[in-house]
Amino acid sequence: MPSPILNPREDTICAPATALGGALAIIRISGPDSLAIVSTLSQVDCRSVPPNTTHYTHIFSPKEHNADSPHQQLIDEAMLSVFHAPHSYTGEDSVEISCHGSRYIINRILELLIQQGCRMALPGEFTQRAYLNGKMDLSQAEAVADLIASTNKATHDIALSQLRGHFSSDLSRLRDQLLKLTSLLELELDFSDHEDLEFADRSELLELTQNIESHIARLAKSFETGLALKQGIPVAIVGKTNVGKSTLLNRLLHEDRAIVSDIHGTTRDTIEDTIDLQGITFRFIDTAGIRQTTNQIEQIGIERTYQAIDRARIVLWLFDELPTPTETAAMTTHTHGRILIPIHTKSDLSPASCDSIAALPPIPPLPPILSISAKTGQGIDHLEQAIYQAANIPALSDSDIIVTNARHYDALQRAHTSIQHVFEGLTSDLSGDLLSEDLRNTLDILAEITGGQITPQETLNNIFQHFCVGK
């Protein structure tokens, strides 16, 4: 693993910013010598052109830069986008070379840049420099990777919201509330000998603490939704052998992903794949048919079926005959805590049976039974809608804050525990110095998310700015 760069802003880095294989490629250069280095390879003096401008140029080997040289070697025609510090992605002088996507051209330009004093950037180093130069905080930096990795509209919107600073702003408001609470306690500790000094009583501190605790709890709870959106909501397809589980998977995926056969026990292991429904990713798990068997391999597959149920958020229970009360009781027991959707399959083979199933009242404790034909597609639209509704994903706006990062979730959990200690201490009249310690711990934990830190000077400034401590 490459060692970290101790002084990353003292040198100049370069790297391709686009994947290989396209018609065009972008090579990014950033650092104190980026303008001078690129100028040695092109016809444009990047140091003298206006910032935030783009220029057409030829890229030459530097020794043959002179156009009159009989030995000049043209590498490529390119466009240069020039950015002057601090108005760039990294906050440093930067240049982006847009060239043709040939592997040779890319490697040759990188080779020339390195010869002129650049070094290859480490993974994430451009964003690291943006953070170190104050262009973004840690949570925004992590959102860059999430935005690149987004696979559906929901994860794209969440990452974009975080990158635009909505999460950071929300944490900043929490930070201000905690700072106010800390300042009130500091007043109580440091200026309590002033008889004419007024500061908040315990009831006001309790209300403020409770609001902060509720806010942190909501943010932490959103991680469940965020993780489901990021990884895909797991949906297990279960039932007896030969009821159409693999056929349904293929229908939902619009491809022959699973083997379909009339032979019982064909599927002996779980098969997973994903689809998007209304901008949300669902991860479907086709499972081995549940039945009594002496085949050891099939038994292992059935055991994995129950494991898939344990991992699922939604369970599609398929059957071609109405389940018995014993089967219903067993399935509801296995799917406890999960959303169960009972599905009558093969409606194309027995439409009369389908009508009779549909006419039946709900079978407690089962929800209403859907009737489909995975072979013909009948009822699939209704099933997809039922699956989407079962996910119970709230409508997301541009400003909604959904936590998707495990590091953020861990910090929020610890901050919630810490602020609970403050609340409990206030209700039990704990001394202010002990409460201040838990409050500062809460502030420090939340600061881990964005990379900020509360200093004693900030607390003191806040006291004098917002509270009258004497004239």
N, C-alpha and C positions, 0 to 999 in steps of 0.2 A: 504494500500500500504506500503511495507517495507520501513523503513527509510534508507537513503543513509549511506554508511559506510564512516566515516570521515577520517580514516586512514586505507584504505583497504589493504595496504601492510604490516601491522604489525601482521596480523593473517593468519591462514592457512585455506583454503576453500576446499570443495569437492562437487561433484555432478555427477550424471550420464551424460555421453556425448552422449548416444544413446537412441533411443526410446525403450520402452518395447515391448516385443513380438518376438524379434529375437533370433537366436541360441546363439549369443554372445553379450556381453555388454561391454562398456568401462566406467570406473569410473575415473574421472580426479581429481587430488589433486594438489593444487598449494599454495605456501607460504613458509615462512622461515623454518617451521618445517616439511615440507612435506616428506623429505627424512627420517628423524628420525621416524616419525609416521608410515610410511609404513613399515619401517624396523622392528617395533615391532610386525607386523602382518604376516611377511613372513620369509622365510629362507634366504633372500638376504639382505645384509647390503647396502642399496642404497647410503649411504654416501661414501662408499669406491670403488664402481664400476665405471668404466669409464662412462663419460656422453654420451648421445645419444646411449645407448645400451639397448638391450631387454634381459630379463632373465626369465627362467621358474622357478616357485616356487609353494609352497603350501601356502594357506592363512589359518592361525590358529587364534583362540581366543588368545589374548596376554597372559593371565594367564596360558594357557596350551601350550605355545610356545615350551617348552622343549619336544623334540621328545620322551624322555624316560618317560615322565609323563603318568601314567595310565589314567589320566583324559583329555588328549589332545583331542581337537575337531577340526577336519578338516572341513573347510568351503568350499573350492573349490581349484582346480588346476587352475593356472592363469599364465599370462605373464605380466611382469612388464617392462614398457618403462620408462627409467630414464633420466631426463634432468636437467642439472645444469645451474643455472643463469649465464649469461643473455641469454643463447642460448636455449630458450624455447618459446612457444607461448606467454606466459604471461611475459617473461623476468625474472621470478622467478624460484627457484628450483621447479620442477614439476615431478609428477609420473602419469602415466596412467596404470590402472589395467584392463587388458583384461580378463574377466571372462565369465562363462556361463550366458546365458540370463535369468535364473530363477529369478522371482520376489523375492523369499525368499533369494537367494544368494545376489542379489543386495542390498536389504534392510539390510541384516545382515552385509555386508561389510561396508555399510554407517554407520550403528549403531556403529560398532567397531571403525571406523575412528573418529566419533564424541566423543566417549568415551576417545580416546587418545588425543583429543585437537582440532580436526577440527570443523568447523561449516559449515552448508549447504550454498552453494553459492546463492546469489541473481540472478535473471534473468540477463544475460548479463555481469556478474561480471568478468568472465575470460577475456572477450574482453575489459572490462573497465580497468583491470589491465594491459593488453597489451598496451593500450593507455597511461595510466599513467606512464608506464615504457619505453615509447618511442619506442615501437615495431611497432606502426602504428599511423597514425593521425585519426582524427574523421571521415573523409570521408571513409577511409579504414575500420574503425571499423563498420560503417554502411553498408559497402559492404559485410561484413560477413553475416549479416542477410539477405541481398538481395540474396546472393549466395545460402543460405539455402532455401530461399523461391522461387527460380527461377523455372519456370514451363515449359520453352521452351529454345531452343538453343540461341535465341536472348537475353533473359534476363540473361541467364547463362553467355554468353560472355561479356555482359555489366558489370555485377557484378564482374566477374573475372578480367576484365580490370581495374576496379576501385580498387579492392583489391590489384592488382599488382602495384598500385601507378601511373597509367597513368594520372588520373584526378588530383591527388596531384601534379605531376610534371608540368602539364599544368598551374595549379594555381601558382606554384612556379615561373614559367617563367613570368607570369603576375605580380607577386609580385616584381620580380627583375626590370621589366620595370617601375612599379609604384614607386619603391624605387629610380630608376634613375631620374624619373621626380621630385620626392620630393627633391632629392639632388640638382638638378639644381635650383629649386626654393629657397632652403635653401642658396645655393651659392649667388643667386641674392640678398637675404635679408641680409645675414651676411657678405658678402665680397664685396659688391658693391662699397665700398670706395677705393678698390684697382684698380687703373687705368689700371695696366698691366694685370689684371685678365681677362681671357677669359672664357665665359660660353655660353651655347646654347641660340640662339635668340628665339623670340616667334614663328617663323615659324617652327623651329625644335621641339619646345614644342607642337605645334599644331599637327604636323604629328605624333609624338609619342602618344599624347592623342587620336587622331583619331584611331590609330591602336589598342590601348587598348580598346576603346569603341566598336569597331567592333568585337573584340575577345569576350568580355563579352556578347555582343548581340547574337553572334552565339551560345555560350554556353547556354544562357537562352532560345533561340528558340528551341534548341534540346530537351527541356523538353516535348514539345508536342508529339514528336516521342517517347521519353522515357516513358511517361505516357501511351501511346497507347500500347506499347510493354509490359509494366508491367501489365496493367489491362486487356489487350485484346482489339483488335480493334472492336468497336461495329458495327454490321451489322443488320439493320432492314429488315425483310421480310414482305412486305406489298402488298395489293391488295384487290380486291373484295372478297366476300365470295365464298368458294368452287372453288378456282382457283389452289389449290394444295400447299398452304403455309406450312401447317403442314407436308404434305408428303415430301416436299423438306427439311424441317428441319430434319426429320427422316433420309432421304437419306444422308444428309451431316454428320450427327452424327453417322450413321451406327447403329442406335438403334431406337426403338419405343418410342421416348421421348414425342411426342405430339399425342393427340387423332385425328384420321382421320375418317371422316364421310362424307357421301353425304348430310347430313342435313346442310342447310345454318345456319351460326352463331354458329357452334359448339365451336370454340375458342372464348372465351369471355374475356380473360385476356392474358397478355404477358407471354411467356415462354422463358427462357434463358438457353443457354448452350454453351460450348466452344469446338472448335476443333483447331488443329494445321495444318497450311498449310505452308510447306517449312520452318519450324522452327519458324513461327510467330503464336501467339494465336489470334483467331478471336472469338468474343462473339456474337453469333447469337440470335436474338430476334424475335420469332414468334409472330405475332400480330393478333388481331381480324380483321375480314373482314370488309372492308369499304363499307357501303351501307346505304340507308335510312331505318330507323326502328323506331318503337314506343316502342320497348322493352327497359325499363329503364336500365336494367343490361347490355344489348348489347350496348347501347349508351355509358355507362361508359367505356366498353371495347374499343370502337372505339375512344373515347377521349384519352385513353392510347396508342392507335396506333399512334396518332399524337405526343404524348409525346415521344414515342420511336423513331420516325423520328427525333425529335429535339435532342435526345441524340446520334443518330447514326453518324458515319463517312461515312458509305456506306449504300445505300438503294437499296434493290432488289425489283423491282416493277414487280409483277407477273400478267399476264393476259392470258386468253385463247381465247380472241377475240381482234382484233386490237382496241386499245383505240380511242375514239373520240377526236377531237381537244379540246373540253371542258375538258375532263378527263385529257388529256395531259397537258393542261395549268394549271389545278388545282394541278396535281402532281408535276410539275416543280416548282410551287410556294411554295408548302409545303416542298420540298427538296432543296430549295435554299441554297447554301453554302455546300451541301453535294454531294458525288459522286453517281449518279443515274445509275443503271444498269437495263434496261428494259428487261424482260424475257417472252417469249411466252412459255406457259406450255402445257402439255398433248399432246406432239407431237406424242405419240404412238396411240392416238385416231384419229388424223386427220393429217396424213403425208402430204396430199396435201396442207392443210392449212399451215403446217410448211414450205413447199417448197415456197409457195407464200409469207409468211412472210419474209423468208430469202432472197428472190429475191427483196424485196422492198428496195428502197434507204432509207437512214436514214431519220427519220421524225423529222425535226427541232422542238424544240431544243433537241430532244432525241439523245443519241449515238446509234450506231448500236444495233439491237435487237438480243439477243441470243434466241435460241430455244432448249428446253430440255424436257425430260420426267423424272420427279422425280420418277415415278413408276418403269420404266425399267432401269434408270440410263443413258439413252442416253443424251449426251451433258453435263453431270455433270463435267467431267474433264475440259472441256473448261470453264465452269462457275467458277470452283475453281481457274483456272488460271487467269480469269478476275478479280475475287475478290482479289487475291494476288497482281495483278498489280495495281488495284485501290487503294490499301493501300499505294502505293508509298513509301515503306520503303527502304531507301538506303542500299546498300550492306555494311555490317559492317565488319571491320577488327579488329584484336586483339587490336590495338592501338587507335581505334576510341573512342571518348568521347561523350557519350550520357547521359544527366542529367535525372535521374529518381526519385530523392528525392525531395519532396516538400520543405523541409527546404533549400536545396541547391538552388532551383529555386527562392525562396523568397529572399535569400541573393544576388543572381546574379541580380535580378530585382532592388534591392535597390542600389547595386554597380553600375549598369548601369545608374541609375538616378543620382548618385553622380558624376560619371565621366563625364556625360553630362554637369553638372554644371561647371566642370573644363573647358571643351571645350568652353562652352558659355562665361566663364569668360576670357579665353585667347583671344577669338575673340573680346571681348569688352574692352580689356586692363585692366581687373580687377587687383587690387593690389595682389602682390605675397603672402602676409600673408593670404588673404582670399582664394586664390587658394590652398594654403598649407592645409588649414582646410578641404576643400572638398577632397583633395587627401588623407589625413590621414583617413578621414571617409571611403573612398573607400577601403583603405588597411585594416582597421579594420573590415569592412563588409566581405571582402573576407576571412579574417582570421577566421571568425566564422565557415566557412565550414570545415577547417582542424584543428581548435583549436589552431592555432599559433597566434602570435602577433608581430607587428613591434614596436620596442622600439626606443626612441630617440638616444640611443647609436649606433644602427644599421645604422641609417641615417648618423650619424657623421662618423662612420667607412667607410661607402660607399663613402662619400665625399673625405676622405683622401686616400682611396684605388684607386679610379678611376679618380680623378681630382687633378690637380696640383694647390695647393692653396698657394704655396710659398716654398722656399727652406731654 
